[in-house]
């Protein structure tokens, strides 16, 4: 996909990327981004199954409102075949923080927007009581899950498993999602991994 990237994405200012393996036969039909490259959306298909992948990096301040606005801006492109991989820079539930703080109004509004779009936090749905985290800021001695993979409830049926994987090179850990994608003659699996480097 690198040869398809506009030159602005090849600078050090780019905030997000979607990488695919040469083993994954993804057919792109549309690529969309904002001018600051805080998000990138790729629409296409894998093994003849429609898929929309949206990767968002929300800024540290105003993250829930930023994410809500991106979802509004892209609502015509998002459908039941959508996966959103994001550094939300915010926790979506009380379980997503080592210090059990209440969920504020902005986060409640974001959760409501996700619910209205029929989107669910795939990791939290598969691990409803888990206290694993993706972000470890050393100075604060608190842990949180601010990185999420959100998908439509229809797509959820294709999720084989998801897990948080440790990363020694960053203060973020990655979330790994394994999808079951049908092939014409056999089943195969494709692994998508949110890389926060």
Secondary structure, DSSP 8 states (H G I E B T S, - for coil): -GGGS-GGGGSTT--------TTS-EEEEEEEE-TT-SEEEEEEEETTEEEEEEEEE--SSSHHHHHHHHHHHTTTT--TTEEEEEE-SS-SSGGGBSS-----HHHHHHHHHHHHTTEEEHHHHHSTT----SEEEGGGTEEE--EEEEEEHHHHTTEEEEEEE--TTSSB-EEEEEEEEE-SSSEEEEEEE----
